[in-house]
Amino acid sequence: VYVVDVGNSRVQYFDQYGAYLGQWGSAGGGHGQFTSAAAIAVGPDGSVFVGDTASNGRVQKFNSTGTWVAQYTTFGSPFQALSFPRGIAVDSAGHIFITHRGADSGDIDHMIELAPNGTPVTETYPGHGGRFRNGVAVAVGPDDSIYIGDSGNRRVYHYDNDGNYLADWNGAGGALFGLTAVAVDPGGALYVS
């Protein structure tokens, strides 16, 4: 179990019973440092991805015990540089999905898909009205479909692994106010907080 400890600029990890195993990270902008780590995901090979918002605007990749491997921040045109990466998920093939506030800022968020080697594949599955207003979370289902939680539009979007729109939900009562996270269990049930 990996936990982003935002206030202490570190990642802590535990075994399945909650026993402490270790930690890594410190405050700053270097490799393995964080200014405001906001998202974490584990890949099928055990790699750990940490989204660092604020001034760092990047996702760092580590091995399972915290050794720094790589970072993703800028990709060149036509892809937006990462700015405030807030959600990370990894599919069974190792593709990395990141929701972030694009460098164009304003009221538009983006979702970028990276190949396992960090090369951009595609960007921005359109949200409500053709854009995300606050894409704070992303999860991958057992069938590798993608769920994006958008707190600005107060809904969750569902796409297949090729980026084709499947459905969206706005929760019981008509809206998901304050949406912060989405998760999908092995049976495909969606959880939203």
For each residue, the residues with C-beta under 8 A, 3 or more apart:
1: 13 14 15 16 18
2: 11 12 13 40 42 48
3: 11 12 13 14 40
4: 11 37 38 39 40 50
5: 8 9 10 11 12 23 25 37
6: 9 36 37 38
7:
8: 5 25
9: 5 6 25 26 27 28 33 34 35 37
10: 5 23 24 25 26 34 37
11: 2 3 4 5 23 24 25 37 40 48 50 62 66
12: 2 3 5 20 22 23
13: 1 2 3 21 22 23 64 65 66
14: 1 3 17 18 19 20 21
15: 1 18 19 21
16: 1
17: 14
18: 1 14 15
19: 14 15
20: 12 14
21: 13 14 15
22: 12 13 65 66
23: 5 10 11 12 13 66
24: 10 11 32 62 65 66
25: 5 8 9 10 11 32 33 34 37 50 66
26: 9 10 32 33 34
27: 9 33 34 35
28: 9 33 34 35
29: 33 35 55 56
30: 33
31: 60 68 71
32: 24 25 26 60 62 66 68
33: 9 25 26 27 28 29 30 56
34: 9 10 25 26 27 28 37 50 52 56
35: 9 27 28 29 52 53 54 55 56
36: 6 52 53 54 56
37: 4 5 6 9 10 11 25 34 40 50 51 52 53
38: 4 6 51 52 53 84 85 86
39: 4 49 50 51 59 85 86 87 88
40: 2 3 4 11 37 48 49 50 51 88
41: 48 49 88 89 90 96
42: 2 46 47 48 49 64 90
43: 46 47 48 49 90 94 96 116
44: 90 92 93 94
45: 94
46: 42 43 63 64
47: 42 43 61 62 63 64 69 90 94
48: 2 11 40 41 42 43 61 62 63 64 66
49: 39 40 41 42 43 59 60 61 62 88 90 96
50: 4 11 25 34 37 39 40 59 60 62 88
51: 37 38 39 40 58 59 85 86 87 88 98 100
52: 34 35 36 37 38 56 57 58 59 60 85
53: 35 36 37 38 56 57 84 85 86
54: 35 36 57 84
55: 29 35
56: 29 33 34 35 36 52 53 73
57: 52 53 54 73 81 82 83 84 85 100
58: 51 52 71 72 73 82 85
59: 39 49 50 51 52 71 72 73 82 85 88 96 98
60: 31 32 49 50 52 68 70 71 72
61: 47 48 49 68 69 70 71 72 118
62: 11 24 32 47 48 49 50 65 66 67 68 69
63: 46 47 48 66 67 69
64: 13 42 46 47 48
65: 13 22 24 62
66: 11 13 22 23 24 25 32 48 62 63
67: 62 63
68: 31 32 60 61 62 71
69: 47 61 62 63
70: 60 61 118
71: 31 58 59 60 61 68
72: 58 59 60 61 75 82 96 98 114 118
73: 56 57 58 59 81 82
74: 81 82
75: 72 79 80 81 112 120
76: 79
77:
78: 123
79: 75 76 112 120 123
80: 75 83 100 102 103 104 110 112 123
81: 57 73 74 75 102 103
82: 57 58 59 72 73 74 85 98 100 112
83: 57 80 100 101 102 103 105
84: 38 53 54 57 100 101
85: 38 39 51 52 53 57 58 59 82 88 98 99 100
86: 38 39 51 53 99 100 101 135 136 137
87: 39 51 97 98 99 135 136 137 138 139 148 149
88: 39 40 41 49 50 51 59 85 96 97 98 99 138
89: 41 96 97 138 139 140 146
90: 41 42 43 44 47 49 94 95 96 97 140
91: 94 95 97 140 144 161
92: 44 140 144
93: 44 116 144
94: 43 44 45 47 90 91 115 116
95: 90 91 113 114 115 116 121
96: 41 43 49 59 72 88 89 90 113 114 116 118
97: 87 88 89 90 91 111 112 113 114 138 140 146
98: 51 59 72 82 85 87 88 111 112 114 138
99: 85 86 87 88 109 110 111 132 135 136 137 138 148
100: 51 57 80 82 83 84 85 86 109 110 111 112 135
101: 83 84 86 105 109 110
102: 80 81 83 105 108 109 110
103: 80 81 83
104: 80 108
105: 83 101 102 108
106:
107: 131 133 152
108: 102 104 105 131 132 133
109: 99 100 101 102 127 131 132 133 134 135 150 152
110: 80 99 100 101 102 123 124 132 135
111: 97 98 99 100 123 124 125 132 135 138 146 148
112: 75 79 80 82 97 98 100 120 122 123 124
113: 95 96 97 120 121 122 123 163
114: 72 95 96 97 98 118 119 120 121
115: 94 95 118 119 120 121
116: 43 93 94 95 96
117:
118: 61 70 72 96 114 115
119: 114 115
120: 75 79 112 113 114 115 123
121: 95 113 114 115
122: 112 113 163
123: 78 79 80 110 111 112 113 120
124: 110 111 112 131 132
125: 111 146 148 157 159 163 165
126: 130 131 165
127: 109 130 131 132 133 135 148 150 153 157
128: 131 132 133 150 153 155 157 168
129: 153
130: 126 127
131: 107 108 109 124 126 127 128
132: 99 108 109 110 111 124 127 128 135 148 150 152 153
133: 107 108 109 127 128 150 151 152 153
134: 109 150 151 152 153
135: 86 87 99 100 109 110 111 127 132 138 148 149 150
136: 86 87 99 149 150 151 179 180 181
137: 86 87 99 148 149 179 180 181 182
138: 87 88 89 97 98 99 111 135 146 147 148 149 182
139: 87 89 146 147 149 182 183 184 190
140: 89 90 91 92 97 144 145 146 147 184
141: 144 145 146 147 184 188 190
142: 184 186 187 188
143: 161 188
144: 91 92 93 140 141 161
145: 140 141 158 159 160 161 166
146: 89 97 111 125 138 139 140 141 158 159 160 161 163
147: 138 139 140 141 156 157 158 159 182 184 190
148: 87 99 111 125 127 132 135 137 138 156 157 159 182
149: 87 135 136 137 138 139 156 176 179 180 181 182 192
150: 109 127 128 132 133 134 135 136 153 154 155 156 157 179
151: 133 134 136 154 176 178 179 180
152: 107 109 132 133 134
153: 127 128 129 132 133 134 150
154: 150 151 170 171 175 176 177 179
155: 128 150 168 169 170 171 175 176 179
156: 147 148 149 150 168 169 176 179 182 190 192
157: 125 127 128 147 148 150 165 167 168
158: 145 146 147 165 166 167 168 169
159: 125 145 146 147 148 163 164 165 166
160: 145 146 163 164 166
161: 91 143 144 145 146
162:
163: 113 122 125 146 159 160
164: 159 160
165: 125 126 157 158 159 168
166: 145 158 159 160
167: 157 158
168: 128 155 156 157 158 165
169: 155 156 158 176 190
170: 154 155 174 175 176
171: 154 155 174 175 176 192
172:
173:
174: 170 171
175: 154 155 170 171
176: 149 151 154 155 156 169 170 171 179 192
177: 154
178: 151
179: 136 137 149 150 151 154 155 156 176 182 192 193
180: 136 137 149 151 193
181: 136 137 149 192 193
182: 137 138 139 147 148 149 156 179 190 191 192
183: 139 190 191
184: 139 140 141 142 147 188 189 190 191
185: 188 189 191
186: 142
187: 142
188: 141 142 143 184 185
189: 184 185
190: 139 141 147 156 169 182 183 184
191: 182 183 184 185
192: 149 156 171 176 179 181 182
193: 179 180 181
